[in-house]
């Protein structure tokens, strides 16, 4: 079974993968694994996201590929993005990170205290 079949079967309902097998070695891993966010999208949305990535994010190219207008592409991207969790690419530094920066002299003791006292 491939992801598209699984996505069709689940019809957008949450699901958990409980077993994975490495094809080349036959080793199986059991547990509860959440599928990646993109795998939880419907098949049409997965195809749309793949096309968007392959077109290097060009909305003009997406208009051409799908034969739709700019607002239609934007609307679909917005709808898909609402289904995906935000990935924080600049997380708050941990206490250990702050102490390391202090040790290296990158920040003062007062700056370190301010960062450590900041609510997270």
VOKEKE-923597 format. One record per residue (C-alpha): residue number from 1; residue in one letter; chain; y, z, x. Coordinates in nm, 4 decimals, padded with zeros to 6 digits, always signed. Example, Ala and Ser with C-alpha at 12.3 -4.5 7.8 and 13.67 -1.06 7.14 Angstrom:
# residues 2
{i:1, aa:a, ch:A, north:-00.4500, up:+00.7800, east:+01.2300};
{i:2, aa:s, ch:A, north:-00.1060, up:+00.7140, east:+01.3670};
//
This chain:
# residues 120
{i:1, aa:x, ch:A, north:+00.0000, up:+00.0000, east:+00.0000};
{i:2, aa:x, ch:A, north:+00.3448, up:-00.0817, east:+00.1336};
{i:3, aa:x, ch:A, north:+00.6785, up:+00.0925, east:+00.0719};
{i:4, aa:x, ch:A, north:+00.7786, up:-00.1572, east:-00.1956};
{i:5, aa:x, ch:A, north:+00.4685, up:-00.0829, east:-00.4027};
{i:6, aa:x, ch:A, north:+00.5189, up:+00.2904, east:-00.3568};
{i:7, aa:x, ch:A, north:+00.8846, up:+00.2591, east:-00.4583};
{i:8, aa:x, ch:A, north:+00.7851, up:+00.0637, east:-00.7698};
{i:9, aa:x, ch:A, north:+00.5220, up:+00.3237, east:-00.8619};
{i:10, aa:x, ch:A, north:+00.7563, up:+00.6209, east:-00.8217};
{i:11, aa:x, ch:A, north:+01.0388, up:+00.4492, east:-01.0159};
{i:12, aa:x, ch:A, north:+01.3053, up:+00.6434, east:-00.8314};
{i:13, aa:x, ch:A, north:+01.1436, up:+00.9821, east:-00.8878};
{i:14, aa:x, ch:A, north:+01.1216, up:+01.2135, east:-00.5853};
{i:15, aa:x, ch:A, north:+00.7893, up:+01.2084, east:-00.3999};
{i:16, aa:x, ch:A, north:+00.6306, up:+01.3687, east:-00.0958};
{i:17, aa:x, ch:A, north:+00.4025, up:+01.2008, east:+00.1551};
{i:18, aa:x, ch:A, north:+00.1088, up:+01.4300, east:+00.2363};
{i:19, aa:x, ch:A, north:-00.0902, up:+01.2281, east:+00.4868};
{i:20, aa:x, ch:A, north:-00.0039, up:+00.9846, east:+00.7616};
{i:21, aa:x, ch:A, north:-00.2477, up:+00.7989, east:+00.9863};
{i:22, aa:x, ch:A, north:-00.1598, up:+00.6338, east:+01.3158};
{i:23, aa:x, ch:A, north:-00.3040, up:+00.2851, east:+01.2820};
{i:24, aa:x, ch:A, north:-00.3890, up:+00.2276, east:+01.6477};
{i:25, aa:x, ch:A, north:-00.5677, up:+00.5593, east:+01.7102};
{i:26, aa:x, ch:A, north:-00.6888, up:+00.6635, east:+01.3668};
{i:27, aa:x, ch:A, north:-00.5327, up:+01.0095, east:+01.4112};
{i:28, aa:x, ch:A, north:-00.4310, up:+01.1532, east:+01.0748};
{i:29, aa:x, ch:A, north:-00.1576, up:+01.4090, east:+01.0173};
{i:30, aa:x, ch:A, north:-00.1481, up:+01.6110, east:+00.6993};
{i:31, aa:x, ch:A, north:+00.1381, up:+01.8140, east:+00.5585};
{i:32, aa:x, ch:A, north:+00.4348, up:+01.7546, east:+00.3344};
{i:33, aa:x, ch:A, north:+00.6754, up:+01.4932, east:+00.4648};
{i:34, aa:x, ch:A, north:+00.9803, up:+01.3660, east:+00.2831};
{i:35, aa:x, ch:A, north:+01.0201, up:+00.9917, east:+00.3158};
{i:36, aa:x, ch:A, north:+01.3341, up:+00.8660, east:+00.4882};
{i:37, aa:x, ch:A, north:+01.6375, up:+00.8227, east:+00.2647};
{i:38, aa:x, ch:A, north:+01.6225, up:+00.4448, east:+00.2725};
{i:39, aa:x, ch:A, north:+01.2592, up:+00.4502, east:+00.1573};
{i:40, aa:x, ch:A, north:+01.3698, up:+00.6389, east:-00.1533};
{i:41, aa:x, ch:A, north:+01.5948, up:+00.3524, east:-00.2604};
{i:42, aa:x, ch:A, north:+01.4667, up:+00.0929, east:-00.5040};
{i:43, aa:x, ch:A, north:+01.3205, up:-00.2245, east:-00.3557};
{i:44, aa:x, ch:A, north:+01.6254, up:-00.4351, east:-00.4449};
{i:45, aa:x, ch:A, north:+01.8569, up:-00.1837, east:-00.2807};
{i:46, aa:x, ch:A, north:+01.6370, up:-00.1716, east:+00.0310};
{i:47, aa:x, ch:A, north:+01.6609, up:-00.5513, east:+00.0564};
{i:48, aa:x, ch:A, north:+02.0384, up:-00.5316, east:+00.0054};
{i:49, aa:x, ch:A, north:+02.0800, up:-00.2696, east:+00.2799};
{i:50, aa:x, ch:A, north:+01.8606, up:-00.4700, east:+00.5188};
{i:51, aa:x, ch:A, north:+02.0674, up:-00.7832, east:+00.4515};
{i:52, aa:x, ch:A, north:+02.3892, up:-00.5865, east:+00.5064};
{i:53, aa:x, ch:A, north:+02.2654, up:-00.4591, east:+00.8426};
{i:54, aa:x, ch:A, north:+02.1406, up:-00.8050, east:+00.9465};
{i:55, aa:x, ch:A, north:+02.4790, up:-00.9530, east:+00.8558};
{i:56, aa:x, ch:A, north:+02.6446, up:-00.6906, east:+01.0798};
{i:57, aa:x, ch:A, north:+02.8224, up:-00.5363, east:+00.7806};
{i:58, aa:x, ch:A, north:+03.0003, up:-00.8575, east:+00.6873};
{i:59, aa:x, ch:A, north:+03.0901, up:-00.8457, east:+00.3209};
{i:60, aa:x, ch:A, north:+03.1817, up:-01.2151, east:+00.3390};
{i:61, aa:x, ch:A, north:+02.8289, up:-01.2916, east:+00.4581};
{i:62, aa:x, ch:A, north:+02.6849, up:-01.0748, east:+00.1798};
{i:63, aa:x, ch:A, north:+02.8912, up:-01.2711, east:-00.0737};
{i:64, aa:x, ch:A, north:+02.7384, up:-01.5915, east:+00.0639};
{i:65, aa:x, ch:A, north:+02.3793, up:-01.4612, east:+00.0803};
{i:66, aa:x, ch:A, north:+02.3726, up:-01.3116, east:-00.2694};
{i:67, aa:x, ch:A, north:+02.6172, up:-01.5501, east:-00.4356};
{i:68, aa:x, ch:A, north:+02.8366, up:-01.2685, east:-00.5644};
{i:69, aa:x, ch:A, north:+03.2006, up:-01.1654, east:-00.5351};
{i:70, aa:x, ch:A, north:+03.3597, up:-00.9168, east:-00.2939};
{i:71, aa:x, ch:A, north:+03.4031, up:-00.6515, east:-00.5683};
{i:72, aa:x, ch:A, north:+03.0354, up:-00.6872, east:-00.6628};
{i:73, aa:x, ch:A, north:+02.9234, up:-00.6305, east:-00.3024};
{i:74, aa:x, ch:A, north:+03.1589, up:-00.3313, east:-00.2665};
{i:75, aa:x, ch:A, north:+03.0438, up:-00.1841, east:-00.5972};
{i:76, aa:x, ch:A, north:+02.6790, up:-00.2122, east:-00.4980};
{i:77, aa:x, ch:A, north:+02.7427, up:-00.0596, east:-00.1552};
{i:78, aa:x, ch:A, north:+02.9276, up:+00.2301, east:-00.3201};
{i:79, aa:x, ch:A, north:+02.6426, up:+00.2850, east:-00.5668};
{i:80, aa:x, ch:A, north:+02.3849, up:+00.2820, east:-00.2864};
{i:81, aa:x, ch:A, north:+02.5935, up:+00.5132, east:-00.0665};
{i:82, aa:x, ch:A, north:+02.6070, up:+00.7690, east:-00.3484};
{i:83, aa:x, ch:A, north:+02.2267, up:+00.7908, east:-00.3288};
{i:84, aa:x, ch:A, north:+02.2292, up:+00.8693, east:+00.0434};
{i:85, aa:x, ch:A, north:+02.3079, up:+01.2030, east:+00.2043};
{i:86, aa:x, ch:A, north:+02.5942, up:+01.2084, east:+00.4485};
{i:87, aa:x, ch:A, north:+02.4761, up:+01.2252, east:+00.8079};
{i:88, aa:x, ch:A, north:+02.7144, up:+01.4407, east:+01.0091};
{i:89, aa:x, ch:A, north:+02.7618, up:+01.2591, east:+01.3383};
{i:90, aa:x, ch:A, north:+03.0027, up:+01.5241, east:+01.4679};
{i:91, aa:x, ch:A, north:+02.8465, up:+01.8605, east:+01.3776};
{i:92, aa:x, ch:A, north:+03.0198, up:+02.1902, east:+01.4438};
{i:93, aa:x, ch:A, north:+02.9350, up:+02.3186, east:+01.7921};
{i:94, aa:x, ch:A, north:+02.6852, up:+02.6030, east:+01.8108};
{i:95, aa:x, ch:A, north:+02.7737, up:+02.9334, east:+01.9695};
{i:96, aa:x, ch:A, north:+02.5766, up:+02.8324, east:+02.2783};
{i:97, aa:x, ch:A, north:+02.7770, up:+02.5077, east:+02.3025};
{i:98, aa:x, ch:A, north:+03.1031, up:+02.7009, east:+02.2917};
{i:99, aa:x, ch:A, north:+02.9841, up:+02.9436, east:+02.5613};
{i:100, aa:x, ch:A, north:+02.8706, up:+02.6517, east:+02.7803};
{i:101, aa:x, ch:A, north:+03.2123, up:+02.4867, east:+02.7500};
{i:102, aa:x, ch:A, north:+03.3766, up:+02.8173, east:+02.8366};
{i:103, aa:x, ch:A, north:+03.1544, up:+02.8548, east:+03.1473};
{i:104, aa:x, ch:A, north:+03.2431, up:+02.5028, east:+03.2616};
{i:105, aa:x, ch:A, north:+03.6132, up:+02.5842, east:+03.2208};
{i:106, aa:x, ch:A, north:+03.6664, up:+02.3215, east:+02.9518};
{i:107, aa:x, ch:A, north:+03.8187, up:+02.5754, east:+02.7132};
{i:108, aa:x, ch:A, north:+03.9909, up:+02.9124, east:+02.7522};
{i:109, aa:x, ch:A, north:+03.8457, up:+03.2442, east:+02.6359};
{i:110, aa:x, ch:A, north:+04.0931, up:+03.2463, east:+02.3465};
{i:111, aa:x, ch:A, north:+03.9880, up:+02.8959, east:+02.2395};
{i:112, aa:x, ch:A, north:+03.6215, up:+03.0001, east:+02.2582};
{i:113, aa:x, ch:A, north:+03.6870, up:+03.3076, east:+02.0434};
{i:114, aa:x, ch:A, north:+03.8767, up:+03.0982, east:+01.7900};
{i:115, aa:x, ch:A, north:+03.5868, up:+02.8495, east:+01.7658};
{i:116, aa:x, ch:A, north:+03.3279, up:+03.1265, east:+01.7342};
{i:117, aa:x, ch:A, north:+03.5268, up:+03.3034, east:+01.4615};
{i:118, aa:x, ch:A, north:+03.5863, up:+02.9862, east:+01.2590};
{i:119, aa:x, ch:A, north:+03.3879, up:+02.9922, east:+00.9306};
{i:120, aa:x, ch:A, north:+03.1085, up:+02.7370, east:+00.9141};
//
